[in-house]
Amino acid sequence: MVVNFQSWTEPFIIITALPGALAGIVWMLFLSGTTLSVPALMGAIMCIGVATANSILVITFAKERMAELKNAHKAVLEAGTTRLRPVIMTAWP
């Protein structure tokens, strides 16, 4: 990812979303009383993939808005509000 983004900071930001996804996986397994099985692990892998893809989309959109607006705060706020609906649509079961 470092080669793709030509930066160390953007992949680091993307990777920081994964502990939240892992916490959600463990929490839901605990609440539902599901054991750690092959189907649960496949679902966990899918969840990590969706979280990574959504992070990449938000970071890329924020980077594009930053190039247009020249204001980091406005770019981040606009990226978060604009990409929230598509992220929820792809991540919600």
ROVEXRO-696150 format. One record per residue (C-alpha): chain; residue in one letter; z, y, x. Coordinates in steps of 0.02 Angstrom, whole numbers. Each point is the difference from the previous one (the first is absolute). Example, Ala and Ser with C-alpha at 12.3 -4.5 7.8 and 13.67 -1.06 7.14 Angstrom:
REM residues 2
+--------+---------+--------+--------+--------+
: cadena : residuo :      w :      v :      u :
+--------+---------+--------+--------+--------+
:      A :       A :    390 :   -225 :    615 :
:      A :       S :    -33 :    172 :     69 :
+--------+---------+--------+--------+--------+
This chain:
REM residues 93
+--------+---------+--------+--------+--------+
: cadena : residuo :      w :      v :      u :
+--------+---------+--------+--------+--------+
:      A :       M :      0 :      0 :      0 :
:      A :       V :     30 :    116 :    146 :
:      A :       V :   -181 :    -18 :     54 :
:      A :       N :    -62 :     25 :   -178 :
:      A :       F :    102 :    158 :    -31 :
:      A :       Q :     -8 :     60 :    182 :
:      A :       S :    182 :     46 :    -13 :
:      A :       W :    171 :    -79 :     18 :
:      A :       T :     85 :    101 :   -136 :
:      A :       E :   -106 :    -51 :   -150 :
:      A :       P :     18 :   -188 :     27 :
:      A :       F :    187 :     28 :     28 :
:      A :       I :     13 :     90 :   -168 :
:      A :       I :    -97 :   -141 :    -84 :
:      A :       I :    113 :   -132 :     76 :
:      A :       T :    156 :     90 :    -62 :
:      A :       A :    -47 :    -46 :   -180 :
:      A :       L :     19 :   -186 :     38 :
:      A :       P :    190 :     -9 :      8 :
:      A :       G :      6 :     72 :   -176 :
:      A :       A :   -121 :   -133 :    -60 :
:      A :       L :    103 :   -136 :     85 :
:      A :       A :    159 :     67 :    -79 :
:      A :       G :    -84 :     -4 :   -170 :
:      A :       I :    -57 :   -178 :     28 :
:      A :       V :    173 :    -60 :     49 :
:      A :       W :     81 :     96 :   -142 :
:      A :       M :   -116 :    -73 :   -132 :
:      A :       L :     18 :   -176 :     69 :
:      A :       F :    189 :     21 :    -12 :
:      A :       L :     -3 :     74 :   -176 :
:      A :       S :   -118 :   -132 :    -68 :
:      A :       G :     91 :   -143 :     87 :
:      A :       T :   -161 :    -58 :     81 :
:      A :       T :     12 :   -104 :    157 :
:      A :       L :   -102 :     39 :    154 :
:      A :       S :   -148 :   -115 :    -31 :
:      A :       V :   -184 :     -3 :     43 :
:      A :       P :    -52 :     95 :   -159 :
:      A :       A :    137 :    129 :     33 :
:      A :       L :    -59 :     22 :    179 :
:      A :       M :   -180 :     19 :    -57 :
:      A :       G :     56 :    134 :   -122 :
:      A :       A :     97 :     85 :    140 :
:      A :       I :   -155 :      1 :    110 :
:      A :       M :   -100 :     75 :   -142 :
:      A :       C :    134 :    132 :    -29 :
:      A :       I :     -1 :     48 :    185 :
:      A :       G :   -190 :     13 :     -6 :
:      A :       V :      2 :    113 :   -153 :
:      A :       A :    135 :    110 :     77 :
:      A :       T :   -100 :     17 :    160 :
:      A :       A :   -161 :     38 :    -92 :
:      A :       N :     84 :    132 :   -108 :
:      A :       S :     80 :     79 :    153 :
:      A :       I :   -168 :      9 :     86 :
:      A :       L :    -78 :     83 :   -152 :
:      A :       V :    136 :    132 :    -13 :
:      A :       I :     -3 :     39 :    186 :
:      A :       T :   -189 :     13 :      4 :
:      A :       F :     -2 :    113 :   -152 :
:      A :       A :    136 :    111 :     74 :
:      A :       K :    -98 :     12 :    164 :
:      A :       E :   -157 :     53 :    -94 :
:      A :       R :     97 :    130 :   -100 :
:      A :       M :     80 :     65 :    160 :
:      A :       A :   -173 :     30 :     73 :
:      A :       E :    -49 :     99 :   -155 :
:      A :       L :    160 :     96 :    -37 :
:      A :       K :     67 :     28 :    177 :
:      A :       N :    175 :    -12 :    -74 :
:      A :       A :     97 :   -161 :     29 :
:      A :       H :    127 :     26 :   -139 :
:      A :       K :   -132 :     32 :   -134 :
:      A :       A :   -107 :   -144 :     64 :
:      A :       V :    143 :   -124 :    -10 :
:      A :       L :     53 :     57 :   -174 :
:      A :       E :   -178 :     -7 :    -65 :
:      A :       A :    -31 :   -171 :     78 :
:      A :       G :    159 :    -68 :    -76 :
:      A :       T :    -34 :     65 :   -174 :
:      A :       T :   -186 :    -41 :     -1 :
:      A :       R :     17 :   -176 :     70 :
:      A :       L :    155 :    -48 :   -101 :
:      A :       R :    -95 :    -60 :   -153 :
:      A :       P :   -124 :   -112 :     95 :
:      A :       V :    143 :    -71 :    105 :
:      A :       I :    100 :    -43 :   -157 :
:      A :       M :   -155 :    -74 :    -83 :
:      A :       T :    -29 :   -119 :    146 :
:      A :       A :    181 :    -41 :     37 :
:      A :       W :     70 :    -21 :   -176 :
:      A :       P :     -4 :   -179 :    -64 :
+--------+---------+--------+--------+--------+
